[in-house]
């Protein structure tokens, strides 16, 4: 597909800047959700990069998820004339402060209370002191096997009607 050079450059710049790109599988969409470029041109440009090994693609729930590979980063640096110091956002490590989304600092978990029981304790029902421990069948259980019940038993004689 012929894609205007300015649109291809917009697509490549956004892809290099973010490191990833998402495109809905809607070939008739007038424009991409993040760029001012027709969605079909975005999908086809990235399909071309996928076939050359510059982008890895995943498809889920009617969305294409494109990820830059190392070869793709080198190719886009050369295409966009960028220095080696500039890297996509997915390669930049964020300095996470001591706060987690829950509001507590990392590693500061409240101690577990006395009511918490370990898994093994939970599974034992009568582990209390003085409780009678029961394992298996009771002493008064006597299994009884009768012939003719089930698949392997003898068959009843066939009744013949005259």
BAROGU-826028 format. One record per residue (C-alpha): residue in three letters; x, y, z. Coordinates in Angstrom, 3 decimals, always signed. Layout:
! BAROGU-826028
<atom><r>ala</r><px>X</px><py>Y</py><pz>Z</pz></atom>
...
! end
This chain:
! BAROGU-826028
<atom><r>unk</r><px>+0.000</px><py>+0.000</py><pz>+0.000</pz></atom>
<atom><r>unk</r><px>+1.298</px><py>+3.448</py><pz>-0.843</pz></atom>
<atom><r>unk</r><px>+1.535</px><py>+5.569</py><pz>+2.290</pz></atom>
<atom><r>unk</r><px>+2.493</px><py>+9.246</py><pz>+2.064</pz></atom>
<atom><r>unk</r><px>+5.957</px><py>+9.907</py><pz>+3.468</pz></atom>
<atom><r>unk</r><px>+4.708</px><py>+12.402</py><pz>+6.063</pz></atom>
<atom><r>unk</r><px>+2.219</px><py>+9.854</py><pz>+7.429</pz></atom>
<atom><r>unk</r><px>+4.862</px><py>+7.116</py><pz>+7.512</pz></atom>
<atom><r>unk</r><px>+7.179</px><py>+9.481</py><pz>+9.377</pz></atom>
<atom><r>unk</r><px>+4.447</px><py>+10.297</py><pz>+11.943</pz></atom>
<atom><r>unk</r><px>+3.843</px><py>+6.596</py><pz>+12.503</pz></atom>
<atom><r>unk</r><px>+7.532</px><py>+5.807</py><pz>+12.895</pz></atom>
<atom><r>unk</r><px>+8.130</px><py>+8.781</py><pz>+15.216</pz></atom>
<atom><r>unk</r><px>+5.277</px><py>+7.780</py><pz>+17.496</pz></atom>
<atom><r>unk</r><px>+6.383</px><py>+4.131</py><pz>+17.488</pz></atom>
<atom><r>unk</r><px>+9.967</px><py>+5.050</py><pz>+18.348</pz></atom>
<atom><r>unk</r><px>+8.906</px><py>+7.535</py><pz>+21.014</pz></atom>
<atom><r>unk</r><px>+6.597</px><py>+5.099</py><pz>+22.818</pz></atom>
<atom><r>unk</r><px>+8.195</px><py>+1.749</py><pz>+21.929</pz></atom>
<atom><r>unk</r><px>+4.737</px><py>+0.224</py><pz>+21.503</pz></atom>
<atom><r>unk</r><px>+1.641</px><py>+0.977</py><pz>+19.459</pz></atom>
<atom><r>unk</r><px>-1.972</px><py>-0.180</py><pz>+19.621</pz></atom>
<atom><r>unk</r><px>-4.283</px><py>-0.199</py><pz>+16.601</pz></atom>
<atom><r>unk</r><px>-7.906</px><py>-1.279</py><pz>+16.507</pz></atom>
<atom><r>unk</r><px>-8.793</px><py>-3.727</py><pz>+13.753</pz></atom>
<atom><r>unk</r><px>-11.028</px><py>-1.248</py><pz>+11.962</pz></atom>
<atom><r>unk</r><px>-9.851</px><py>-0.750</py><pz>+8.405</pz></atom>
<atom><r>unk</r><px>-12.516</px><py>+1.873</py><pz>+7.717</pz></atom>
<atom><r>unk</r><px>-11.694</px><py>+4.142</py><pz>+10.676</pz></atom>
<atom><r>unk</r><px>-10.998</px><py>+7.670</py><pz>+9.415</pz></atom>
<atom><r>unk</r><px>-8.032</px><py>+8.092</py><pz>+11.767</pz></atom>
<atom><r>unk</r><px>-5.958</px><py>+6.251</py><pz>+14.336</pz></atom>
<atom><r>unk</r><px>-6.844</px><py>+6.840</py><pz>+18.007</pz></atom>
<atom><r>unk</r><px>-3.420</px><py>+8.377</py><pz>+18.825</pz></atom>
<atom><r>unk</r><px>-2.287</px><py>+9.849</py><pz>+15.498</pz></atom>
<atom><r>unk</r><px>-3.820</px><py>+12.033</py><pz>+12.833</pz></atom>
<atom><r>unk</r><px>-3.297</px><py>+9.296</py><pz>+10.236</pz></atom>
<atom><r>unk</r><px>-5.859</px><py>+6.862</py><pz>+8.734</pz></atom>
<atom><r>unk</r><px>-6.009</px><py>+3.660</py><pz>+10.780</pz></atom>
<atom><r>unk</r><px>-5.523</px><py>+1.483</py><pz>+7.697</pz></atom>
<atom><r>unk</r><px>-2.196</px><py>+3.190</py><pz>+6.939</pz></atom>
<atom><r>unk</r><px>-1.012</px><py>+2.592</py><pz>+10.520</pz></atom>
<atom><r>unk</r><px>-1.905</px><py>-1.099</py><pz>+10.348</pz></atom>
<atom><r>unk</r><px>-0.280</px><py>-1.585</py><pz>+6.938</pz></atom>
<atom><r>unk</r><px>+2.903</px><py>+0.308</py><pz>+7.830</pz></atom>
<atom><r>unk</r><px>+3.339</px><py>-1.783</py><pz>+10.956</pz></atom>
<atom><r>unk</r><px>+2.445</px><py>-4.950</py><pz>+9.047</pz></atom>
<atom><r>unk</r><px>+5.329</px><py>-4.141</py><pz>+6.720</pz></atom>
<atom><r>unk</r><px>+7.657</px><py>-3.644</py><pz>+9.679</pz></atom>
<atom><r>unk</r><px>+6.468</px><py>-6.940</py><pz>+11.158</pz></atom>
<atom><r>unk</r><px>+7.359</px><py>-8.831</py><pz>+7.986</pz></atom>
<atom><r>unk</r><px>+10.864</px><py>-7.336</py><pz>+8.120</pz></atom>
<atom><r>unk</r><px>+11.286</px><py>-8.347</py><pz>+11.778</pz></atom>
<atom><r>unk</r><px>+11.357</px><py>-4.819</py><pz>+13.198</pz></atom>
<atom><r>unk</r><px>+8.138</px><py>-5.156</py><pz>+15.171</pz></atom>
<atom><r>unk</r><px>+6.529</px><py>-8.036</py><pz>+17.094</pz></atom>
<atom><r>unk</r><px>+2.745</px><py>-8.192</py><pz>+17.018</pz></atom>
<atom><r>unk</r><px>+0.061</px><py>-9.645</py><pz>+19.270</pz></atom>
<atom><r>unk</r><px>-3.619</px><py>-9.694</py><pz>+18.390</pz></atom>
<atom><r>unk</r><px>-6.263</px><py>-9.793</py><pz>+21.081</pz></atom>
<atom><r>unk</r><px>-9.872</px><py>-8.684</py><pz>+21.296</pz></atom>
<atom><r>unk</r><px>-9.860</px><py>-6.940</py><pz>+17.895</pz></atom>
<atom><r>unk</r><px>-6.732</px><py>-4.887</py><pz>+18.693</pz></atom>
<atom><r>unk</r><px>-3.228</px><py>-5.189</py><pz>+17.291</pz></atom>
<atom><r>unk</r><px>-0.448</px><py>-4.673</py><pz>+19.843</pz></atom>
<atom><r>unk</r><px>+2.902</px><py>-3.832</py><pz>+18.236</pz></atom>
<atom><r>unk</r><px>+6.236</px><py>-3.952</py><pz>+20.106</pz></atom>
<atom><r>unk</r><px>+9.551</px><py>-2.687</py><pz>+18.778</pz></atom>
<atom><r>unk</r><px>+12.373</px><py>-5.214</py><pz>+18.553</pz></atom>
<atom><r>unk</r><px>+16.061</px><py>-4.329</py><pz>+18.884</pz></atom>
<atom><r>unk</r><px>+16.434</px><py>-4.451</py><pz>+15.093</pz></atom>
<atom><r>unk</r><px>+13.439</px><py>-2.130</py><pz>+14.793</pz></atom>
<atom><r>unk</r><px>+15.022</px><py>+0.380</py><pz>+17.139</pz></atom>
<atom><r>unk</r><px>+18.207</px><py>+0.407</py><pz>+15.056</pz></atom>
<atom><r>unk</r><px>+16.204</px><py>+0.760</py><pz>+11.834</pz></atom>
<atom><r>unk</r><px>+14.113</px><py>+3.664</py><pz>+13.155</pz></atom>
<atom><r>unk</r><px>+17.195</px><py>+5.434</py><pz>+14.522</pz></atom>
<atom><r>unk</r><px>+18.686</px><py>+5.285</py><pz>+11.058</pz></atom>
<atom><r>unk</r><px>+15.420</px><py>+6.243</py><pz>+9.305</pz></atom>
<atom><r>unk</r><px>+14.658</px><py>+9.158</py><pz>+11.636</pz></atom>
<atom><r>unk</r><px>+18.332</px><py>+10.229</py><pz>+11.976</pz></atom>
<atom><r>unk</r><px>+18.365</px><py>+9.981</py><pz>+15.777</pz></atom>
<atom><r>unk</r><px>+21.429</px><py>+9.679</py><pz>+18.045</pz></atom>
<atom><r>unk</r><px>+22.082</px><py>+6.521</py><pz>+20.064</pz></atom>
<atom><r>unk</r><px>+21.309</px><py>+8.299</py><pz>+23.358</pz></atom>
<atom><r>unk</r><px>+17.604</px><py>+8.577</py><pz>+22.535</pz></atom>
<atom><r>unk</r><px>+15.656</px><py>+5.446</py><pz>+23.427</pz></atom>
<atom><r>unk</r><px>+11.927</px><py>+4.539</py><pz>+23.440</pz></atom>
<atom><r>unk</r><px>+9.930</px><py>+5.087</py><pz>+26.630</pz></atom>
<atom><r>unk</r><px>+9.661</px><py>+1.363</py><pz>+27.228</pz></atom>
<atom><r>unk</r><px>+13.445</px><py>+1.264</py><pz>+27.745</pz></atom>
<atom><r>unk</r><px>+13.506</px><py>+4.098</py><pz>+30.289</pz></atom>
<atom><r>unk</r><px>+13.463</px><py>+2.828</py><pz>+33.856</pz></atom>
<atom><r>unk</r><px>+11.202</px><py>+4.817</py><pz>+36.104</pz></atom>
<atom><r>unk</r><px>+12.403</px><py>+5.706</py><pz>+39.559</pz></atom>
<atom><r>unk</r><px>+9.601</px><py>+4.548</py><pz>+41.759</pz></atom>
<atom><r>unk</r><px>+9.324</px><py>+6.419</py><pz>+44.999</pz></atom>
<atom><r>unk</r><px>+8.643</px><py>+4.657</py><pz>+48.256</pz></atom>
<atom><r>unk</r><px>+4.890</px><py>+4.877</py><pz>+47.715</pz></atom>
<atom><r>unk</r><px>+2.779</px><py>+2.118</py><pz>+46.263</pz></atom>
<atom><r>unk</r><px>-0.667</px><py>+2.769</py><pz>+44.791</pz></atom>
<atom><r>unk</r><px>-2.258</px><py>+1.555</py><pz>+48.042</pz></atom>
<atom><r>unk</r><px>-0.558</px><py>+4.374</py><pz>+49.951</pz></atom>
<atom><r>unk</r><px>+1.803</px><py>+2.222</py><pz>+52.012</pz></atom>
<atom><r>unk</r><px>+5.566</px><py>+2.323</py><pz>+51.494</pz></atom>
<atom><r>unk</r><px>+7.226</px><py>-0.746</py><pz>+49.971</pz></atom>
<atom><r>unk</r><px>+7.726</px><py>-3.651</py><pz>+52.342</pz></atom>
<atom><r>unk</r><px>+5.681</px><py>-2.130</py><pz>+55.167</pz></atom>
<atom><r>unk</r><px>+2.988</px><py>-4.725</py><pz>+55.581</pz></atom>
<atom><r>unk</r><px>+1.045</px><py>-4.861</py><pz>+58.848</pz></atom>
<atom><r>unk</r><px>+1.719</px><py>-7.989</py><pz>+60.946</pz></atom>
<atom><r>unk</r><px>-0.779</px><py>-10.771</py><pz>+60.769</pz></atom>
<atom><r>unk</r><px>-3.099</px><py>-11.123</py><pz>+63.732</pz></atom>
<atom><r>unk</r><px>-3.568</px><py>-14.068</py><pz>+66.060</pz></atom>
<atom><r>unk</r><px>-6.618</px><py>-15.196</py><pz>+64.090</pz></atom>
<atom><r>unk</r><px>-4.461</px><py>-16.105</py><pz>+61.080</pz></atom>
<atom><r>unk</r><px>-4.029</px><py>-19.860</py><pz>+60.699</pz></atom>
<atom><r>unk</r><px>-1.549</px><py>-21.701</py><pz>+58.553</pz></atom>
<atom><r>unk</r><px>-2.790</px><py>-23.879</py><pz>+55.715</pz></atom>
<atom><r>unk</r><px>-2.138</px><py>-27.154</py><pz>+57.531</pz></atom>
<atom><r>unk</r><px>-4.003</px><py>-25.994</py><pz>+60.592</pz></atom>
<atom><r>unk</r><px>-6.945</px><py>-24.976</py><pz>+58.463</pz></atom>
<atom><r>unk</r><px>-7.232</px><py>-28.403</py><pz>+56.905</pz></atom>
<atom><r>unk</r><px>-7.319</px><py>-30.289</py><pz>+60.213</pz></atom>
<atom><r>unk</r><px>-10.782</px><py>-30.279</py><pz>+61.662</pz></atom>
<atom><r>unk</r><px>-10.380</px><py>-31.863</py><pz>+65.103</pz></atom>
<atom><r>unk</r><px>-6.883</px><py>-30.787</py><pz>+66.101</pz></atom>
<atom><r>unk</r><px>-8.001</px><py>-29.325</py><pz>+69.395</pz></atom>
<atom><r>unk</r><px>-6.517</px><py>-30.730</py><pz>+72.620</pz></atom>
<atom><r>unk</r><px>-8.681</px><py>-33.531</py><pz>+73.988</pz></atom>
<atom><r>unk</r><px>-10.534</px><py>-34.017</py><pz>+70.695</pz></atom>
<atom><r>unk</r><px>-10.947</px><py>-37.550</py><pz>+69.434</pz></atom>
<atom><r>unk</r><px>-8.952</px><py>-38.120</py><pz>+66.229</pz></atom>
<atom><r>unk</r><px>-10.789</px><py>-40.105</py><pz>+63.598</pz></atom>
<atom><r>unk</r><px>-9.019</px><py>-41.496</py><pz>+60.589</pz></atom>
<atom><r>unk</r><px>-10.554</px><py>-43.774</py><pz>+58.014</pz></atom>
<atom><r>unk</r><px>-13.684</px><py>-45.821</py><pz>+58.548</pz></atom>
<atom><r>unk</r><px>-15.085</px><py>-46.554</py><pz>+61.975</pz></atom>
<atom><r>unk</r><px>-14.374</px><py>-49.857</py><pz>+63.720</pz></atom>
<atom><r>unk</r><px>-17.960</px><py>-51.065</py><pz>+63.264</pz></atom>
<atom><r>unk</r><px>-17.926</px><py>-50.721</py><pz>+59.472</pz></atom>
<atom><r>unk</r><px>-18.101</px><py>-54.057</py><pz>+57.673</pz></atom>
<atom><r>unk</r><px>-18.275</px><py>-53.941</py><pz>+53.887</pz></atom>
<atom><r>unk</r><px>-20.635</px><py>-56.443</py><pz>+52.293</pz></atom>
<atom><r>unk</r><px>-20.065</px><py>-57.726</py><pz>+48.771</pz></atom>
<atom><r>unk</r><px>-22.985</px><py>-59.333</py><pz>+47.004</pz></atom>
<atom><r>unk</r><px>-22.595</px><py>-61.163</py><pz>+43.764</pz></atom>
<atom><r>unk</r><px>-24.390</px><py>-59.995</py><pz>+40.647</pz></atom>
<atom><r>unk</r><px>-24.123</px><py>-56.285</py><pz>+41.284</pz></atom>
<atom><r>unk</r><px>-22.179</px><py>-54.164</py><pz>+38.826</pz></atom>
<atom><r>unk</r><px>-20.594</px><py>-54.895</py><pz>+35.503</pz></atom>
<atom><r>unk</r><px>-18.651</px><py>-58.027</py><pz>+36.338</pz></atom>
<atom><r>unk</r><px>-21.390</px><py>-59.962</py><pz>+38.091</pz></atom>
<atom><r>unk</r><px>-23.259</px><py>-62.919</py><pz>+36.689</pz></atom>
<atom><r>unk</r><px>-26.284</px><py>-62.146</py><pz>+34.578</pz></atom>
<atom><r>unk</r><px>-29.757</px><py>-63.217</py><pz>+35.454</pz></atom>
<atom><r>unk</r><px>-31.045</px><py>-65.980</py><pz>+33.191</pz></atom>
<atom><r>unk</r><px>-32.991</px><py>-64.660</py><pz>+30.221</pz></atom>
<atom><r>unk</r><px>-36.687</px><py>-65.258</py><pz>+30.439</pz></atom>
<atom><r>unk</r><px>-38.195</px><py>-66.943</py><pz>+27.444</pz></atom>
<atom><r>unk</r><px>-41.791</px><py>-66.292</py><pz>+26.594</pz></atom>
<atom><r>unk</r><px>-43.622</px><py>-68.866</py><pz>+24.555</pz></atom>
! end
